[in-house]
Amino acid sequence: MEKYFRPVSDEYQLSDDIRDAVEFTRVNLAEPSDTLTYRNFDVVFCRNLLIYFDDISRQTAAETFYEALNPGGFICLGHSESMSRISSLFKVRKFPEAIVYQKSSEAK
């Protein structure tokens, strides 16, 4: 936390060095042509979005995330979301304060 974040009020913000290396963007997951250029990510944060999708749309989004991630990459969802209920493409990884989902490091 001290190395990569700085406190701002009651929250934390990425340090300027990291913010310069991070791209924040919006993508329509329901539009395949919007997602084709998004590849080779190590981590994707998609918090509290999938709860608004129907089952088919959630599965499509899971496949989109899978294709966008590098082998061994992670997807972070909101607390009320679970990739385990959506797709078997990802392995559950439990950390002390979070559950994340990881693409196999052997995947292509």
N, C-alpha and C positions, 0 to 999 in steps of 0.2 A: 504494500500500500504506500509506504513512504517513498519508494523508488519511482513508481509509475503514476501516482495520484497526488493531488493536493486538495486539502480541505476547502470547501466553499460553503459557508453557512453550515447547515446540518447534513450536507452531502459531500461527495468527492467528485472531482473532475480530473480527467486524464491530464497528465503533464503535457506541456506544450510540445515536447519532443515526440511524444506518442501521438498527440492529436494531429501533428503534421504528417504522420505516417498512416493515419486511419482515414478511410473514406466512409462518410455517412451518406447513405442514399436511400431512395424509395424505389421499390420495384413492385409491379403488379404481378403477383405470383400466379394469378389466373390467366395470364397472357404469356404463353410460352415464348413468343418472340422477344418479350421484355427480359427474359432470364437467360437467354443463350449466351450473352456476353459476360455473364457473371460466373467466373470459374476461378479455381486455384485459391480458395479461401482456406485459412487455417481455423477460423472461428466465425460463426454466424450467430448474431443475437436476434432472436425473433420472439419477443416477449408479448404475451397476451394478444396474439393475433389469431392463432389457430382455433381458439375457443369460439370464434364467430363463423368458422367454416363448417360446411356439412362434411360427412365422412369421406366422400369422394374427393372433395377439394383438399381436405387434410392429407390424403394419400398422395395426391398430385404435388402438393407443396413439399411433402417429405421426399419424394423422388427428385424434385427440383433442388432441394438443399443437398441431397446426396451427390448429385451431379456437380454442384457448385463447390463442394468441399474437396480439399486435398485428402489423400489417404491419411488416416489418423486425425483428421480435422474434427472439430467439435461444433455442435449446435446447442445453444442455450435458449430454453423456453421459459415461459412464465411459470409460477408456482402451481397454477391450476391446470397446466397443460402437461401431457405425458406422451412422448413419442412412442413409448411401449404400446400404447393403445392404438396407435396410428399405423406404425410400420415396424417390420422386423429388420430393417436395413441398418439400424444403429445399435450399438452396445450401450447399455446404461452404465454410467460412471458416477459413483457417489463420492462426494466430497463433504467435509464437515458442515458446510452451510449451503450446499447446492447439489442438485442432481443435473447432470448434463448428459448429452448423447454423443457418441463418438463413432465416426466412420472407421471401419476396419483399416488398419495400416497396410494390409495386403490388397485392399481394393484398388482398382484402376480407375 
